[in-house]
């Protein structure tokens, strides 16, 4: 076929003006299967319904998508993160500009040239953009809304974006599996940047303890959620599907997130860490995010990830993986001592590993499961925890 005017192609097309038969679609019918990123284990096929995907179209109005929208897509098309922006842009008659591969400078050049109004980016992309020395020379005044999801979004990075990048900023906390979603309209609540926002309209989000009971008000618990946007299940994995579900006293189905958090007095959700990432050392629960926040304050550290390594003495012990900031050098023992002076005794790092880069999924999530074997090797079998 040589082009649109090729006779064979024209013969294949339906006659101009013809209308195909209307399809009857059950909202609970499968719409697509998206595979999880596998940050904590093997990827699973998540079966999403038409109802679940329609929820993204409805939310698009709140985020300002319409026929004049121009959305830049720079994340993989097979990712749920991408579809959160792609689907409402197309469904509401807007324009979508696809980038073959994300590059910080190229992104800004395209955004300026096409007068982009929307972008969905993951935190590591925002970080690379805001770190560009010439970021402020680009005209980004056309932006209405920027969104972010998929990974922890540091409060100081949100603040930097709000100060230097025109338009609103919304963090979307949720899972590809669906369940409950929280929305943080950062431009409306600059005092809540340490949170992931409040439950979206029609979303029921609760916290449960280790025994599956409701956690007391103000206390930590695993985040579970229920809404019209919930996966049908994991493809051909009924056992995994059951593990992901929680039912309340009335028998209503919720999806477990695996995230630990608490609600502040204003109803904003504060996340502590992934349940699977939590380190238990000598019977104490250690949240890697607390130590990562300390590491992030060091001027020579660009990125940090903390995981638990097996310890004969303590069960587990924290190990940090870091990358150096541009033009900075890192001494592992000096950094370890610096951190350990600022954290509690049980949180002290057993080792620091300096890497050129942290392992990431295609959507930008740090693959902590790939760091755990390396962490064990870094401390050796006999290393004590909290030294």
C-alpha positions in Angstrom: 0.0 0.0 0.0 1.5 3.3 -1.1 -0.7 5.7 0.7 -4.3 6.9 1.5 -5.1 7.2 -2.3 -4.2 3.6 -3.0 -7.2 1.9 -4.7 -7.0 -1.2 -2.5 -7.1 1.0 0.6 -10.1 3.0 -0.7 -12.0 -0.2 -1.5 -11.4 -1.4 2.0 -12.9 1.7 3.6 -16.6 1.9 4.4 -18.6 4.3 2.1 -18.4 7.9 3.1 -21.1 8.9 5.6 -21.9 5.4 6.6 -22.4 4.6 10.3 -21.5 1.3 11.8 -23.7 -0.8 14.0 -24.0 0.5 17.6 -22.2 -1.7 20.1 -23.9 -2.6 23.4 -21.2 -2.4 26.1 -21.6 -3.6 29.6 -19.6 -1.3 31.9 -18.2 -4.3 33.7 -16.8 -5.9 30.5 -13.0 -6.0 30.2 -11.6 -2.9 28.5 -7.8 -3.7 28.6 -5.1 -5.6 30.4 -2.2 -3.6 31.8 0.7 -5.3 33.5 2.0 -4.0 36.8 5.6 -2.7 36.9 6.8 -5.5 39.1 8.6 -3.2 41.6 8.0 -5.7 44.4 7.6 -8.9 42.5 6.7 -10.5 39.1 4.4 -8.3 37.0 0.7 -9.2 37.0 -1.9 -8.7 34.3 -4.5 -6.2 35.6 -7.9 -6.6 33.9 -9.6 -3.2 33.8 -13.3 -2.6 32.9 -15.0 0.0 30.7 -16.4 1.6 33.9 -12.9 2.0 35.3 -11.5 3.6 32.2 -14.6 5.9 31.9 -13.7 7.3 35.3 -10.6 8.8 33.7 -12.7 10.5 31.1 -15.1 12.0 33.7 -12.1 13.2 35.8 -10.7 14.9 32.6 -13.3 17.7 32.9 -12.0 18.5 36.4 -8.5 18.7 35.0 -9.4 21.1 32.2 -9.3 18.8 29.2 -11.5 20.0 26.2 -11.3 20.4 22.5 -8.5 23.0 22.8 -6.3 20.8 25.0 -2.8 19.9 23.8 -1.4 17.0 25.9 2.2 15.9 25.7 2.7 12.1 26.1 6.3 11.1 27.1 5.6 7.9 29.0 5.0 4.5 27.5 1.6 3.9 25.9 1.2 0.6 27.7 1.3 2.3 31.1 -1.8 3.2 33.1 0.0 6.4 34.0 -0.1 7.4 30.3 -3.7 6.4 29.8 -4.7 8.7 32.7 -3.8 11.6 30.4 -4.2 10.1 26.9 -7.8 8.8 27.3 -9.4 12.1 28.6 -7.5 14.2 26.0 -8.7 12.0 23.1 -12.2 11.5 24.5 -12.8 15.2 24.9 -11.5 16.0 21.4 -8.1 17.4 22.3 -4.8 17.0 20.6 -2.1 14.5 21.7 1.6 15.0 21.0 3.6 11.8 21.3 7.3 11.8 22.1 9.2 8.8 21.0 11.4 8.9 24.1 11.6 11.3 27.0 14.4 13.8 27.0 14.2 16.8 29.3 15.4 19.5 26.8 13.3 18.0 24.0 10.2 18.0 26.2 10.5 21.7 27.0 11.2 22.5 23.3 8.1 20.6 22.2 6.0 22.0 25.0 6.9 25.6 24.0 6.5 25.0 20.3 3.0 23.4 20.4 1.8 25.5 23.3 1.0 22.5 25.4 -1.8 22.7 28.0 -1.4 19.3 29.8 1.3 16.8 30.7 1.4 13.7 32.8 4.9 13.1 34.2 6.4 10.8 36.8 8.5 12.3 39.6 11.9 11.4 38.1 10.9 13.3 34.9 9.9 16.4 36.9 13.2 16.2 38.7 15.2 16.1 35.5 13.2 19.0 34.1 13.5 21.2 37.1 17.3 20.5 37.5 18.0 21.9 34.0 20.0 25.1 34.3 18.1 26.7 31.5 14.6 25.6 32.5 13.4 29.1 33.2 14.2 30.3 29.6 11.3 28.3 28.2 7.8 29.8 27.7 5.5 27.3 29.5 2.7 29.9 30.1 0.2 27.8 28.0 0.0 25.1 30.6 -3.3 24.7 32.4 -2.6 21.6 34.4 0.2 19.1 35.1 -0.3 15.8 36.8 1.9 13.3 38.5 1.5 9.7 39.7 3.3 6.3 39.9 6.0 7.1 42.5 6.6 9.1 45.7 6.5 12.9 44.8 8.8 14.9 47.2 7.2 18.0 48.8 10.2 20.2 47.9 9.9 19.1 44.2 6.2 20.0 44.2 7.0 23.4 45.7 9.7 24.1 43.0 7.2 23.2 40.2 4.5 25.5 41.7 7.0 28.4 41.9 8.5 28.1 38.5 6.1 26.3 36.1 2.8 28.0 35.2 -0.5 26.2 35.6 -1.9 23.9 38.2 -0.3 20.8 39.6 -2.3 17.7 40.7 -0.8 14.6 42.3 -2.9 11.5 41.7 -2.5 8.7 44.3 -3.9 5.4 43.2 -3.1 2.0 41.7 -3.5 0.5 38.3 -5.7 -2.0 40.1 -8.0 0.8 41.0 -9.9 1.0 44.3 -9.5 4.4 46.0 -7.8 7.5 44.5 -6.6 10.6 46.3 -6.1 13.9 44.6 -3.8 16.7 45.8 -4.5 20.0 44.0 -1.1 21.3 45.0 -1.8 24.8 43.7 -4.8 25.1 46.0 -3.2 23.5 49.0 0.4 24.6 49.1 0.5 23.8 52.9 -0.3 20.1 52.2 2.5 19.2 49.8 3.7 16.5 52.2 0.4 14.6 51.6 -1.2 12.9 48.6 -4.5 14.8 49.0 -8.0 13.8 49.9 -10.2 11.0 48.5 -11.6 11.8 45.1 -15.4 12.2 44.8 -17.1 8.9 45.1 -14.0 7.1 46.5 -14.1 5.4 49.9 -10.6 5.1 51.4 -9.9 3.5 54.7 -7.0 2.3 56.8 -6.8 -1.2 58.3 -4.5 -2.8 60.8 -2.5 -6.1 60.5 -5.7 -8.0 61.4 -7.8 -6.4 58.8 -9.7 -4.2 61.2 -10.3 -0.5 60.9 -7.3 1.5 62.3 -8.2 4.0 65.0 -8.4 7.7 63.9 -5.0 9.3 63.5 -3.1 6.0 63.6 -1.2 4.3 60.8 -2.8 1.6 58.7 -2.7 0.0 55.3 -4.6 2.0 52.7 -7.6 0.2 51.1 -10.0 1.8 48.7 -13.3 1.3 46.9 -14.9 3.2 44.0 -16.4 2.7 40.5 -12.9 2.3 39.2 -11.8 -1.2 40.4 -10.0 -3.9 38.5 -12.0 -7.0 37.6 -9.0 -9.0 38.8 -5.5 -10.3 37.9 -5.5 -12.1 34.6 -5.6 -15.9 35.2 -4.4 -15.4 38.8 -7.5 -15.8 41.1 -5.4 -16.4 44.2 -3.4 -13.1 43.7 -6.7 -11.4 43.1 -8.1 -12.6 46.5 -4.9 -11.4 48.2 -5.5 -7.9 46.8 -9.0 -7.7 48.1 -10.4 -6.7 51.5 -14.1 -6.8 52.5 -15.8 -4.6 55.1 -18.4 -5.7 57.6 -21.1 -5.2 55.0 -19.3 -7.4 52.4 -18.3 -4.5 50.2 -15.1 -5.1 48.1 -12.0 -2.9 48.5 -8.6 -3.1 46.9 -5.5 -3.2 49.1 -2.8 -0.8 48.1 0.1 -2.2 50.2 0.8 1.4 51.3 1.0 2.5 54.9 -0.4 5.9 55.8 -2.5 8.0 58.1 -5.1 10.8 57.7 -4.3 14.2 59.1 -7.0 16.2 60.9 -8.1 17.8 57.6 -8.6 14.5 55.9 -5.5 14.6 53.8 -3.7 11.2 53.4 0.0 11.1 54.5 1.9 8.1 53.2 4.6 6.5 55.2 5.9 3.7 53.0 5.1 0.5 51.0 4.1 -2.3 53.4 6.4 -4.6 51.5 9.3 -2.1 51.8 9.0 -1.7 55.6 12.0 -2.9 57.5 11.6 -4.8 60.7 14.8 -4.6 62.8 14.9 -6.0 66.3 11.1 -5.9 66.4 10.9 -2.2 65.4 9.2 -1.0 62.3 11.5 1.2 60.2 10.0 3.2 57.3 12.6 3.6 54.5 11.0 6.9 53.4 12.0 8.5 56.8 15.7 7.7 56.1 15.4 8.6 52.4 14.1 12.0 53.5 17.3 12.6 55.6 19.5 11.4 52.7 17.7 13.8 50.3 18.9 16.8 52.5 22.5 16.0 51.9 23.8 18.4 49.2 25.9 15.7 47.5 23.0 13.2 47.1 20.9 13.3 44.0 18.6 10.3 44.7 18.4 7.7 47.4 16.6 4.4 48.1 16.7 2.5 51.3 16.0 -1.3 51.6 16.3 -3.9 54.2 19.2 -6.5 54.2 19.1 -9.7 56.2 20.8 -9.5 59.5 21.5 -12.5 61.8 21.4 -10.3 64.9 18.4 -8.1 64.1 16.4 -9.8 61.3 16.8 -6.9 58.9 18.9 -3.8 58.8 18.7 -0.6 56.6 21.1 -0.2 53.6 21.1 3.0 51.5 21.7 3.2 47.7 22.5 6.7 46.5 23.5 8.6 43.4 25.7 11.7 43.5 24.5 15.1 42.6 26.1 16.8 39.5 29.8 17.7 40.1 29.6 16.2 43.6 31.6 13.3 45.1 30.4 11.0 47.8 32.3 9.2 50.5 30.2 6.2 51.7 31.4 6.1 55.3 31.2 9.9 55.7 27.6 9.9 54.4 26.6 6.9 56.6 28.0 8.7 59.7 26.2 11.9 58.7 22.9 10.1 58.4 23.3 8.1 61.5 23.8 11.2 63.6 20.4 12.4 62.6 18.2 9.3 62.9 17.0 7.1 65.7 19.2 4.2 66.9 17.1 1.6 65.1 17.2 3.5 61.9 20.9 3.7 61.6 22.4 2.6 58.3 24.5 -0.5 58.2 26.0 0.5 54.8 25.8 3.0 52.0 26.2 2.0 48.3 27.0 4.6 45.7 25.6 3.9 42.3 25.7 5.6 38.9 21.9 5.2 38.7 19.1 3.5 40.6 17.3 0.7 38.8 13.9 1.8 37.5 10.9 0.4 35.7 10.0 1.9 32.3 7.6 4.3 34.2 10.3 5.5 36.5 9.6 3.5 39.7 12.7 2.5 41.7 12.9 -1.3 41.6 13.8 -2.0 45.2 13.6 -5.8 44.7 16.7 -5.5 42.5 18.5 -3.7 45.3 17.9 -6.3 48.1 20.4 -8.9 46.9 23.0 -6.2 46.5 22.2 -4.9 50.0 22.9 -8.3 51.5 26.3 -8.4 49.8 27.1 -4.8 50.9 27.0 -5.6 54.6 28.1 -9.2 54.7 26.5 -11.9 56.7 27.9 -10.9 60.0 27.2 -7.2 59.9 25.0 -6.0 62.8 22.0 -3.7 62.4 22.0 -0.1 63.5 25.8 0.2 63.8 
